[in-house]
Amino acid sequence: MAAILILAGLLIFLLGWLWLIWRAFMFKPFWGLAVVLPPLAVIFLLLHWRRAVLPLMALFVGVGVLVAGSYQLATEQPEKWQKIMAWHWFSGGKEQALEHDGQVQGTIFGQRFLADSVELDKNVVYLRENSADGFAAQIKITLLSVPNLQQQNGLFVDVLPDDQQPVPQIEILWYDYQRGQRLIKQIKADYTLHIALNSQPPNKLVGNFYLALAKSQHTQVSGVLEVNSDKLRYQGTQVDLSYDHAQTIDYLLHNYSRSLLEVDNLHFKRTSKLDMFSVPLSVQGQLLIANKSFPVQFTLTKDQRWQVVDSNLAAIAQQLAARDSIQVEQAEEFSLAHLLANFNGYLNQEMQVKTINRHNFTGYFQGLNAEGGLIFKRSMHKGGEVTFQLQPDEIEEIMWMSEQ
């Protein structure tokens, strides 16, 4: 419809212009030649407006129809409108195909869709159009769980229309030009989805994407998808610590704590909100070390990059050193006689036992029976548990598997 209006507007305008030239020629040949040039045409309109009023009305009608068609094209097909405004009048289909080669694109409910940006936020994948008119479409895919990208070495999802088990939920947001309103549709079944994204250092996921709904929905989107696995920014292979983002701060504090405390198995969880415009920046959180939680505080500043200027990690290091010392002392004084005399303090503790028959096993101490025998519980590889008892004289060596 937009193309018809544009062509009709141009035709009416051209006929009105020719009509004006013909009326000028009928008056005087000089004016017929003069009105070909816009400045002289204005003079003719001012001096002889009675002769030019009807052609002028035709020109105004043509311009009005042309503007109406242009507005409709700009709202319904902004890409074509931008090409026209950029004088790409005759770009062929081959050129257009090369322009978006491999990019995720297709149709959603019969309307063209081109993914300009892709984002992975925990277990949600967003594919969005960029549009200045506010009519941009979006595809939102909510996965069943947060993917373990390191263990799986990527993100891989396959769904078929007849799958019965729980599947990811699809939500599509688009603008329906026929109804003149934005619409949202949620799809929980009867669709095909294929995501095969391989991890690429430092934090890229790259691979194929395909989504298709039932034929009656007129929705099919596919292409090569590239997305960041996190919100960190990199300079080469190193994290850019100048980037103002919460994940940058979390990354810095996690690695700073691990390096200062010399503990590899450490997890940092931030508990305070961040005001990136407040420098120095105060951050509170929790450090989880060997199933023990320690409150931690940091003060950061930024010159060209974020850096830690103060923390309470020294106090935490002292607590860890004291705890390790106590555990070493307890392990050194532990013996079978000590266990028998203080068995209530070691209930459900893991023990490594060597019998006089040279059998070795690891189990959890459950206490003493009525005869003074030691009771142990052990988990089986194929599921289930087994409980067995040993008399003290059957044990050659016993070791308490204290926390290290």
C-alpha positions in Angstrom: 0.0 0.0 0.0 2.8 2.4 0.9 4.5 1.8 -2.5 1.2 2.5 -4.3 0.7 5.8 -2.4 4.3 6.9 -3.2 3.9 6.1 -6.9 0.5 7.8 -7.0 1.9 10.9 -5.3 4.8 11.1 -7.7 2.4 10.7 -10.7 0.0 13.4 -9.5 2.9 15.8 -8.8 4.4 15.1 -12.3 1.0 15.7 -14.0 0.5 18.9 -12.0 3.9 20.1 -13.0 3.3 19.4 -16.7 -0.1 21.0 -16.5 1.6 24.2 -15.1 4.1 24.2 -17.9 1.3 23.8 -20.5 -0.7 26.7 -18.9 2.4 28.9 -19.0 3.1 28.1 -22.7 -0.5 28.9 -23.6 -0.1 32.3 -22.0 3.4 33.1 -23.4 6.1 30.8 -24.7 8.6 32.7 -22.6 6.8 31.7 -19.4 6.5 28.1 -20.6 10.3 27.9 -20.7 10.7 29.9 -17.5 8.5 27.7 -15.3 10.8 24.7 -15.9 13.2 26.4 -13.4 11.7 26.4 -9.9 12.7 30.1 -9.0 11.1 31.4 -12.2 8.1 29.2 -11.6 7.5 30.9 -8.3 7.5 34.3 -10.1 4.9 33.0 -12.6 2.8 31.8 -9.7 2.9 35.2 -8.0 2.2 37.3 -11.2 -0.3 35.0 -12.8 -1.8 33.0 -10.0 -5.2 32.7 -11.6 -3.7 30.7 -14.5 -1.6 28.6 -12.1 -4.1 27.9 -9.3 -5.4 24.5 -10.6 -2.0 23.0 -11.5 -0.8 24.3 -8.1 -3.6 22.4 -6.3 -2.6 19.2 -8.2 1.0 19.7 -7.0 -0.2 20.0 -3.4 -2.4 16.9 -3.7 0.6 15.0 -5.1 2.9 16.1 -2.3 0.2 15.1 0.3 -0.2 11.6 -1.2 3.6 11.2 -1.4 4.1 12.2 2.2 1.4 9.8 3.4 3.0 6.9 1.5 6.4 7.8 2.8 5.2 7.9 6.4 3.6 4.5 6.0 6.7 3.0 4.5 8.9 4.5 7.2 6.8 2.9 9.9 6.2 -0.5 8.3 9.5 -1.0 6.6 12.1 1.3 8.1 15.0 -0.5 6.4 13.6 0.2 2.9 12.9 3.8 3.9 16.4 4.3 5.1 17.8 2.9 1.8 15.6 5.3 -0.2 16.8 8.2 1.9 20.4 7.1 1.4 19.8 7.0 -2.4 20.1 3.2 -2.5 17.2 3.1 -4.9 18.1 0.1 -6.9 19.9 -2.3 -4.5 19.1 -5.8 -5.6 18.2 -8.8 -3.6 21.7 -10.3 -3.9 23.2 -7.2 -2.3 20.7 -7.3 0.5 21.4 -10.9 1.1 25.2 -10.2 1.4 24.6 -7.3 3.7 23.0 -9.5 6.4 24.7 -12.8 5.5 24.7 -15.1 8.5 23.0 -12.6 10.8 20.0 -14.0 12.8 16.9 -12.9 10.8 13.6 -14.2 9.4 9.9 -13.4 10.0 7.8 -13.3 13.2 4.0 -13.5 12.6 4.5 -12.6 9.0 6.7 -9.5 9.6 10.4 -9.2 8.9 12.7 -9.6 11.9 16.5 -8.8 12.0 18.3 -9.3 15.3 20.6 -6.3 15.8 21.6 -7.3 19.4 21.8 -10.6 21.3 22.1 -10.9 25.1 22.5 -13.8 27.6 21.3 -12.9 31.1 21.6 -15.9 33.4 19.1 -18.3 31.9 17.4 -15.9 29.5 18.4 -15.2 25.8 17.3 -12.0 24.2 17.2 -11.2 20.5 16.3 -7.6 19.8 15.9 -5.3 16.9 17.2 -1.7 17.0 14.6 0.8 15.9 14.3 4.5 16.5 10.5 4.5 16.0 9.8 2.4 19.1 8.3 -0.5 17.0 11.3 -2.9 17.5 10.5 -6.6 18.0 12.1 -8.9 20.5 12.4 -12.7 21.1 12.9 -13.8 24.7 13.9 -17.4 25.4 13.8 -18.5 29.0 15.9 -21.7 29.5 15.0 -24.3 32.1 18.1 -23.5 34.2 21.2 -21.4 34.2 23.6 -23.1 31.8 26.9 -24.4 33.1 28.9 -22.9 30.2 32.3 -24.2 31.5 31.2 -27.7 32.0 29.3 -28.0 28.8 31.9 -25.9 26.8 29.0 -23.9 25.4 25.3 -23.6 25.2 23.3 -26.4 23.5 19.5 -26.6 23.4 17.3 -28.8 21.1 13.4 -28.8 21.2 11.0 -30.5 18.9 7.3 -29.8 18.5 6.2 -33.2 20.1 8.5 -33.0 23.1 6.5 -33.8 26.3 9.1 -32.9 29.0 9.4 -29.3 30.2 10.9 -27.1 27.5 12.1 -23.5 27.4 9.4 -20.8 27.2 9.4 -18.4 24.2 8.0 -14.9 24.4 7.7 -12.7 21.3 7.1 -9.0 21.4 6.2 -7.2 18.1 4.2 -4.4 16.6 1.1 -5.4 14.6 0.7 -2.6 12.0 -2.7 -3.8 10.9 -4.0 -3.5 14.5 -1.8 -0.5 15.3 -0.6 -1.9 18.6 2.2 -3.8 20.3 1.5 -7.5 21.0 3.1 -10.2 23.2 2.7 -13.9 22.7 4.0 -16.7 24.9 4.8 -20.1 23.4 5.2 -23.0 25.8 5.0 -25.9 23.3 4.7 -26.9 19.6 7.8 -25.2 18.3 11.3 -26.2 17.1 14.4 -24.7 18.7 18.0 -25.4 18.0 20.8 -23.5 19.8 24.4 -24.8 19.3 26.8 -22.2 20.7 30.5 -23.2 21.2 32.6 -21.3 23.7 35.3 -19.1 22.3 37.9 -17.3 24.5 37.7 -15.1 26.3 33.9 -14.9 26.8 32.2 -15.5 23.4 29.5 -18.0 22.5 29.2 -18.5 18.7 27.1 -20.9 16.7 23.9 -21.7 14.9 20.4 -20.6 15.9 17.0 -21.8 14.6 13.5 -21.1 15.8 10.3 -22.0 14.1 6.7 -22.0 15.3 3.7 -23.9 13.7 3.1 -23.0 10.0 0.0 -21.0 10.9 2.1 -18.7 13.0 4.3 -17.6 10.1 7.4 -17.4 12.3 10.9 -18.7 11.4 14.2 -17.1 12.5 17.7 -18.5 11.9 21.3 -17.5 11.4 24.7 -17.4 13.1 24.4 -16.1 16.7 27.2 -14.5 18.7 26.7 -13.5 22.3 28.9 -12.7 25.3 28.7 -15.3 28.1 29.0 -12.6 30.8 29.1 -8.8 31.2 32.9 -8.6 31.5 34.9 -6.7 28.9 38.3 -7.8 27.8 41.5 -6.2 26.5 43.0 -9.1 24.6 42.8 -12.0 27.1 42.7 -9.8 30.2 39.6 -8.4 31.9 39.2 -4.7 31.4 39.1 -3.4 35.0 38.3 0.1 33.9 34.8 -0.9 32.7 32.1 0.3 35.2 30.0 -2.7 35.8 29.0 -4.9 38.8 30.5 -8.0 37.3 33.8 -6.2 36.9 33.8 -5.4 40.6 32.8 -8.9 41.6 35.6 -10.4 39.4 38.2 -8.0 40.9 37.2 -8.8 44.5 37.0 -12.5 44.0 40.5 -12.7 42.5 41.9 -10.2 45.0 40.6 -12.3 47.9 41.9 -15.6 46.4 45.3 -14.2 45.8 45.7 -12.5 49.3 44.3 -15.4 51.3 46.1 -18.0 49.1 42.9 -20.1 48.9 41.8 -21.5 45.5 38.4 -22.9 46.6 36.8 -19.6 47.5 33.5 -17.9 46.5 32.7 -14.2 46.9 29.1 -13.0 47.0 28.4 -9.3 47.1 25.6 -8.3 49.5 25.6 -4.5 49.0 24.3 -2.4 46.1 26.9 -0.6 44.0 27.0 3.1 43.2 29.6 3.3 40.5 29.6 7.1 40.6 30.6 7.1 44.3 34.4 7.0 44.6 35.9 5.7 46.9 33.5 2.7 46.5 32.5 0.7 49.6 31.5 -3.0 49.0 30.2 -5.5 51.5 29.9 -9.2 50.9 30.5 -12.8 52.1 33.4 -15.1 51.5 32.6 -18.8 51.5 35.7 -20.9 52.3 35.4 -24.6 53.1 31.7 -24.3 54.0 32.4 -21.4 56.4 31.1 -17.9 55.7 33.1 -14.8 56.5 31.8 -11.2 56.3 34.1 -9.1 54.2 34.4 -5.4 53.4 36.4 -3.6 50.7 37.1 -0.1 49.7 37.9 0.6 46.1 39.1 3.5 44.1 39.5 4.2 40.4 42.2 6.2 38.6 42.3 4.5 35.2 41.1 1.1 36.6 39.4 -0.2 39.7 41.7 -1.3 42.5 41.3 -2.3 46.2 42.8 0.1 48.7 41.5 -1.3 51.9 39.8 -4.5 53.2 39.4 -6.7 56.3 41.0 -9.7 54.6 44.0 -9.6 57.1 41.6 -10.4 60.0 40.0 -13.2 57.9 43.5 -14.6 57.2 44.2 -14.7 60.9 41.0 -16.6 61.6 41.8 -19.1 58.9 45.3 -19.6 60.3 44.0 -20.1 63.8 41.4 -22.6 62.6 44.0 -24.6 60.6 46.2 -24.7 63.7 43.4 -26.1 65.8 42.6 -28.7 63.2 46.2 -29.8 62.9 46.5 -30.2 66.7 43.2 -32.2 66.9 44.4 -34.4 64.0 47.8 -35.0 65.7 46.2 -36.0 69.1 43.5 -38.2 67.5 43.8 -42.0 68.2 41.5 -45.0 68.7 41.7 -44.6 72.5 40.8 -40.9 72.1 37.9 -41.7 69.9 36.5 -44.3 72.4 36.8 -41.9 75.2 35.2 -38.9 73.3 33.0 -40.7 70.8 30.1 -38.2 71.1 32.3 -35.4 69.7 33.0 -37.4 66.5 29.5 -38.5 65.5 28.9 -38.4 61.7 32.6 -37.6 61.1 34.4 -39.2 58.3 37.0 -41.9 59.3 39.6 -43.9 57.4 40.0 -47.3 58.9 42.6 -50.1 58.4 41.8 -53.5 60.0 44.1 -56.2 61.2 43.1 -58.2 58.1 44.6 -55.4 55.9 41.2 -54.2 54.7 40.9 -50.4 54.1 37.7 -48.4 54.0 36.3 -45.0 54.6 33.0 -44.4 56.4 31.1 -42.1 58.8 31.3 -42.9 62.5 27.9 -43.5 64.0 28.9 -44.2 67.7 29.3 -47.4 69.8 27.1 -50.4 70.2 26.2 -52.1 73.5 29.3 -54.2 73.4 31.6 -51.3 72.8 32.0 -51.9 69.1 32.4 -49.1 66.6 29.6 -48.5 64.1 30.3 -47.1 60.7 28.0 -46.1 57.8 29.2 -46.1 54.2 27.4 -45.1 50.9 27.4 -47.5 48.0 28.3 -46.6 44.5 25.0 -47.8 43.0 22.9 -46.1 45.7 21.9 -47.0 49.2 24.0 -47.3 52.4 25.5 -50.1 54.4 26.2 -50.1 58.2 28.8 -52.4 59.8 30.5 -52.8 63.2 34.1 -53.4 64.3 35.5 -54.3 67.7 38.4 -52.2 68.8 40.8 -55.1 68.7 39.9 -55.6 65.0 41.2 -52.1 64.1 44.9 -51.7 63.4 44.8 -48.0 62.5 42.1 -45.3 62.3 42.4 -41.7 61.0 40.0 -38.8 61.4 39.4 -37.1 58.1 39.3 -33.6 59.6 38.6 -30.5 57.4 41.6 -29.1 55.7 
